[in-house]
Amino acid sequence: VAYRQSHILSVTNAYFAVLSSEQDLLASRAEVEAFERQLEQASERLIVGIGTRVDVDQARARLDLSKVGLISAEVALDTSRSDLEKLVDAPILGLSGLEASFTAGLHRPLDGNWETLVDSHPDVIAEREAYQSALADLDEVRAETTPTLALSSTFSISDTSGSSIPATNTSARSNALSLTLSAPIYTNGVAPAKVDVAEAGVVKAEADLLRVRRKVLANMRETYRNLEASARTVEARQLAIVSAASRVEATEAAYAVGSGDIVELLNSKKDLFAAERDFAKARHNHVVRQLQLDRAVGDLSESAIVRIDQALAQ
């Protein structure tokens, strides 16, 4: 179970890592295209006398830097695709992204029902069974080394009616009770040692059970908090796109009438591309956080893959 859950999470991580790398590449290409247009515009403004050489040089410098970023994004995408191919043992041609309507919410509110979830976690169940097994072993060892008292009874009937002597044709009944004490006389210390070992096993199993319970509970709470933070991050990233787009409009208008600075305009466009990229990557991260919570609860299975597949663009 643990291996299957780990594999599901690894494949999902790799899948959305590819999508995030593709988003990085799209943003880098958009930057290059925008800065190329900005360089052309700055050059034209210089020719007609309303621009400066500084504007042209700054636009060219930004374009060169954006091309470096584009190369890095291409390499990162190739690497992430290779990682996914290793996991699924198949070539990666094209991956579906999340639907635009995908909502980054809490897919399974826990409502504070922590103890019940902990009790049903596979790791806790396994440790509980180990603890119960240790208790059974201790009982068995104690039974072997503890004196026992056994009470038994016998009842018998003897019939002599078949005797050839008439006077002896009788029947007799008898009851007998016996009490038997069994105790080890001398075990050379082996019996007490076996009890000590069994008791130590119980103590260790109980400590392991408590340790795993605490670990599972802490992991559940941490992953749930991470999922809540992820949902808020997606919402904030979406609002950041609106703000960045408004800033681009304002700086473009100011630059068009000669009251704006080209550096501010280039920065605003770069910020918009980054906001769009970060929003997409935040949604990808949120899906992974959902699976991490499922794993922390202990019920991550193929049904989670089906749920994610339904959220992908068909």
C-alpha positions in Angstrom: 0.0 0.0 0.0 2.7 2.4 1.0 4.6 1.8 -2.3 1.5 2.3 -4.4 0.6 5.5 -2.7 4.2 6.8 -3.1 4.2 5.9 -6.8 0.9 7.7 -7.4 2.2 10.8 -5.7 5.5 10.6 -7.6 3.8 10.3 -11.0 1.4 13.1 -10.2 4.3 15.3 -9.1 6.2 14.6 -12.2 3.1 15.2 -14.4 2.4 18.6 -13.0 6.1 19.4 -13.0 6.0 19.0 -16.8 2.9 21.3 -17.0 4.7 23.9 -14.8 7.8 23.7 -17.0 5.6 24.2 -20.0 4.1 27.3 -18.3 7.6 28.6 -17.6 8.4 28.1 -21.3 5.3 29.9 -22.4 6.0 32.9 -20.2 9.6 33.0 -21.4 8.5 33.0 -25.1 5.9 35.7 -24.3 8.7 37.8 -22.7 10.9 37.4 -25.8 8.1 38.3 -28.2 7.0 41.3 -26.1 10.6 42.6 -25.7 11.2 42.2 -29.4 8.2 44.4 -30.2 9.3 46.8 -27.6 12.8 47.0 -29.2 11.2 47.7 -32.5 9.0 50.4 -31.1 11.9 52.0 -29.3 14.0 52.0 -32.5 11.1 53.5 -34.5 10.7 56.2 -31.8 14.4 57.0 -32.0 14.2 57.3 -35.8 11.4 59.8 -35.7 13.0 61.8 -32.9 10.7 61.1 -30.0 12.8 58.3 -28.4 16.3 58.0 -27.0 19.3 55.7 -27.5 19.0 54.8 -23.9 15.5 53.4 -24.5 16.8 51.3 -27.4 19.7 49.9 -25.4 17.5 49.1 -22.4 15.0 47.3 -24.6 17.8 45.3 -26.3 19.3 44.4 -22.9 16.0 43.1 -21.7 15.5 41.1 -24.9 18.9 39.4 -24.5 18.2 38.5 -20.9 14.8 37.1 -21.9 16.4 34.9 -24.5 18.7 33.5 -21.8 15.6 32.7 -19.7 14.0 31.0 -22.7 17.0 28.7 -23.1 16.8 27.8 -19.4 13.1 27.1 -19.6 13.6 24.8 -22.6 16.2 22.8 -20.8 14.0 22.5 -17.7 11.1 21.3 -19.7 13.2 18.6 -21.4 14.4 17.5 -17.9 11.0 17.3 -16.4 9.7 15.3 -19.4 12.5 12.9 -19.1 11.8 12.4 -15.4 8.1 11.6 -16.2 9.1 9.2 -19.0 11.3 7.3 -16.5 8.4 6.8 -14.1 5.7 5.8 -16.7 8.2 4.1 -19.1 6.5 5.7 -22.1 7.3 8.7 -24.4 5.6 12.0 -23.4 4.0 13.7 -26.3 1.4 16.1 -25.0 -0.2 16.5 -21.6 -3.6 18.0 -20.7 -3.7 20.9 -18.4 -6.2 21.8 -15.8 -9.6 23.1 -16.9 -10.0 26.9 -16.6 -13.0 26.1 -14.3 -10.9 24.1 -11.9 -11.5 25.4 -8.4 -8.7 25.2 -5.9 -10.8 24.3 -2.8 -10.6 21.8 0.0 -11.7 18.6 -1.6 -12.1 16.8 1.8 -12.8 19.0 4.8 -11.7 17.1 7.9 -13.9 19.0 10.3 -11.6 18.2 13.3 -12.3 14.5 13.1 -8.7 13.8 13.7 -8.8 10.9 16.2 -11.1 8.8 14.0 -8.8 9.4 11.0 -5.8 8.4 13.0 -7.4 5.2 14.2 -8.2 4.1 10.7 -4.8 5.0 9.2 -3.0 1.9 7.8 0.3 2.7 9.7 -1.6 3.0 13.0 -3.5 -0.2 12.3 -0.3 -2.1 11.7 1.3 -0.9 14.9 -1.9 -1.7 16.9 -1.8 -5.2 15.5 1.9 -5.5 16.5 1.0 -4.3 20.0 -1.8 -6.8 20.4 0.5 -9.5 19.1 3.1 -8.6 21.8 0.4 -8.8 24.5 -0.6 -12.2 23.2 3.0 -13.4 23.3 3.4 -12.1 26.9 0.2 -14.0 28.0 1.6 -17.2 26.4 5.0 -16.9 28.1 3.4 -16.2 31.5 1.1 -19.2 31.0 4.2 -21.4 30.5 6.0 -20.2 33.6 3.2 -19.7 36.1 2.0 -22.6 38.4 -1.3 -24.0 37.3 -4.0 -25.7 39.4 -6.3 -28.1 37.6 -9.4 -29.7 39.0 -10.8 -32.9 37.4 -13.5 -35.3 38.2 -14.4 -38.8 37.1 -17.6 -40.7 37.3 -17.9 -44.5 36.8 -20.6 -47.2 36.9 -19.8 -50.9 37.2 -22.5 -53.5 36.4 -22.1 -57.1 37.6 -25.6 -58.2 36.6 -24.1 -60.7 34.2 -22.4 -62.6 37.0 -23.2 -66.4 37.4 -23.6 -65.9 41.1 -27.0 -64.5 41.8 -26.0 -62.7 45.0 -23.5 -60.6 43.2 -25.8 -59.2 40.5 -25.4 -55.6 41.5 -24.3 -52.2 40.1 -21.9 -49.8 41.6 -21.3 -46.1 41.0 -18.3 -44.1 42.0 -17.2 -40.4 41.9 -13.7 -39.1 42.1 -12.3 -35.6 42.3 -8.6 -34.8 41.8 -6.7 -31.6 42.2 -3.4 -31.3 40.2 -0.8 -28.6 40.8 1.8 -28.0 38.0 4.7 -25.8 38.7 8.2 -25.5 37.2 10.7 -26.6 39.8 13.9 -25.3 38.3 14.4 -23.4 35.0 17.9 -22.0 35.6 16.5 -18.5 35.1 15.1 -19.1 31.6 11.5 -18.7 32.5 11.9 -15.2 34.2 14.1 -14.1 31.3 11.5 -15.1 28.8 8.9 -13.1 30.7 11.2 -10.1 30.9 11.8 -10.3 27.1 8.1 -10.5 26.4 7.3 -7.6 28.7 10.0 -5.5 27.0 8.4 -6.4 23.7 5.0 -5.1 24.9 6.6 -1.8 26.2 8.4 -1.3 22.9 5.2 -2.1 20.8 3.2 0.3 22.9 5.8 3.1 22.5 5.9 2.4 18.7 2.1 2.7 18.6 2.1 6.0 20.4 4.9 7.3 18.3 3.2 6.4 15.0 -0.1 7.9 16.2 1.6 11.2 17.0 3.5 11.2 13.7 0.4 10.4 11.7 -1.7 13.1 13.5 1.1 15.7 13.0 1.4 14.9 9.3 -2.4 15.1 8.8 -2.6 18.5 10.4 0.5 19.8 8.5 -0.7 18.7 5.1 -4.2 20.1 5.8 -2.7 23.5 6.7 -0.6 23.4 3.6 -3.7 22.7 1.5 -5.5 25.6 3.1 -2.6 27.8 2.4 -2.4 26.5 -1.2 -6.0 27.4 -1.8 -5.4 31.0 -0.6 -2.3 31.2 -2.7 -4.2 30.3 -5.9 -6.8 33.0 -5.1 -4.1 35.6 -4.5 -2.2 34.7 -7.7 -5.4 35.2 -9.7 -5.9 38.6 -8.2 -2.3 39.4 -9.0 -2.9 38.9 -12.7 -5.6 41.5 -12.6 -3.4 44.0 -10.9 -0.4 43.3 -13.2 -2.6 43.7 -16.3 -3.9 47.1 -15.1 -0.3 48.2 -14.5 0.7 47.2 -18.1 -2.2 49.2 -19.5 -1.3 52.3 -17.4 2.4 52.1 -18.3 1.7 51.6 -22.0 -0.6 54.6 -22.0 2.0 56.7 -20.3 4.8 55.6 -22.5 2.7 56.3 -25.6 2.3 59.9 -24.7 6.0 60.3 -23.7 5.4 60.6 -20.0 6.4 57.1 -19.1 9.7 55.2 -18.8 10.5 52.2 -21.0 12.1 50.4 -18.0 8.8 50.7 -16.1 6.9 49.4 -19.1 9.2 46.4 -19.6 9.0 45.6 -15.9 5.3 45.7 -15.9 5.0 43.3 -18.9 7.5 41.0 -17.3 5.4 41.1 -14.0 2.3 40.2 -16.0 3.9 37.2 -17.6 5.2 36.1 -14.2 1.8 36.5 -12.6 0.1 34.3 -15.2 2.8 31.7 -14.9 2.7 31.7 -11.1 -1.1 31.4 -11.1 -0.9 28.3 -13.3 1.9 26.8 -11.2 0.0 27.5 -8.0 -3.0 25.5 -9.3 -0.7 22.6 -10.2 0.8 22.7 -6.7 -2.7 22.7 -5.2 -3.5 19.4 -6.9 -0.4 17.8 -5.5 -1.3 19.2 -2.1 -4.6 17.4 -2.4 -3.0 14.1 -3.0 -0.5 14.7 -0.2 -3.5 15.1 2.2 -5.0 11.9 0.8 -1.8 10.1 1.5 -1.5 11.6 5.0 -5.0 10.4 5.8 -4.0 7.0 4.4 -6.5 6.5 1.6 -4.7 7.7 -1.4 -5.7 5.3 -4.3 -6.4 5.2 -8.0 -9.7 7.0 -7.3 -7.7 10.2 -6.7 -6.2 9.8 -10.2 -9.7 9.5 -11.6 -10.7 12.7 -9.8 -7.7 14.6 -11.2 -8.3 13.3 -14.7 -11.8 14.7 -14.6 -10.3 18.2 -13.8 -8.1 18.1 -16.8 -9.0 19.7 -20.1 -10.3 17.0 -22.5 
